[in-house]
Amino acid sequence: MQGTIATFDPQTRSGSLLLDDGTPLVFGPEAFDRSGLRLLRLGQRVTIEPDEAGAVRRVLIPGVA
């Protein structure tokens, strides 16, 4: 699934995003930490990896391994 970063707090390493269908999702520091990223920008395109329950497991930048 892909979406766009709506909020990101570098202090807490958590934020929210809007999926392409307009559905809002929040992610916690665990999902950000699993990404290996150092920062996310507002409006940045991301791919999310959901867990079995549909929560955000990991936030990734498309095309970046």
C-alpha positions as CSV (number, residue, x, y, z in Angstrom):
1,M,0.0,0.0,0.0
2,Q,1.2,3.5,-0.7
3,G,0.4,6.9,0.8
4,T,1.6,10.3,1.7
5,I,3.1,11.5,5.0
6,A,0.7,13.9,6.7
7,T,2.5,14.3,10.0
8,F,5.9,13.3,11.4
9,D,7.5,14.1,14.8
10,P,11.2,13.4,14.7
11,Q,11.3,13.5,18.6
12,T,8.8,10.7,19.0
13,R,9.5,9.1,15.6
14,S,5.8,8.7,15.0
15,G,3.3,10.2,12.7
16,S,0.4,9.7,10.3
17,L,-0.2,9.2,6.6
18,L,-3.0,9.2,4.1
19,L,-3.4,6.2,1.9
20,D,-4.1,6.8,-1.8
21,D,-7.8,6.1,-1.1
22,G,-7.8,8.9,1.6
23,T,-7.8,6.6,4.6
24,P,-5.8,8.0,7.4
25,L,-3.3,5.7,9.3
26,V,-1.1,6.4,12.2
27,F,2.3,4.8,12.9
28,G,4.3,4.5,16.0
29,P,8.1,4.6,16.6
30,E,8.4,0.9,16.1
31,A,7.2,1.1,12.5
32,F,9.6,4.0,11.8
33,D,12.5,2.3,13.5
34,R,12.0,-0.9,11.4
35,S,12.3,1.2,8.2
36,G,16.0,2.1,8.8
37,L,15.2,5.7,7.8
38,R,16.4,8.8,9.6
39,L,13.7,11.3,8.7
40,L,10.4,11.6,6.9
41,R,9.1,14.8,5.2
42,L,5.5,16.0,5.0
43,G,4.1,15.1,1.6
44,Q,6.7,12.4,1.1
45,R,5.4,9.3,-0.7
46,V,5.8,6.1,1.3
47,T,5.0,2.4,1.0
48,I,3.7,0.7,4.2
49,E,4.0,-2.8,5.2
50,P,0.9,-3.8,7.3
51,D,0.8,-6.5,10.0
52,E,-1.8,-9.2,10.2
53,A,-4.2,-6.8,12.0
54,G,-3.8,-4.0,9.3
55,A,-1.6,-1.8,11.6
56,V,1.5,-0.2,10.1
57,R,4.4,-2.6,10.7
58,R,7.0,-0.6,8.6
59,V,7.2,2.6,6.6
60,L,9.4,2.5,3.5
61,I,10.3,5.0,0.7
62,P,9.4,3.5,-2.7
63,G,12.5,2.5,-4.6
64,V,14.8,2.7,-1.6
65,A,16.0,-0.7,-0.3
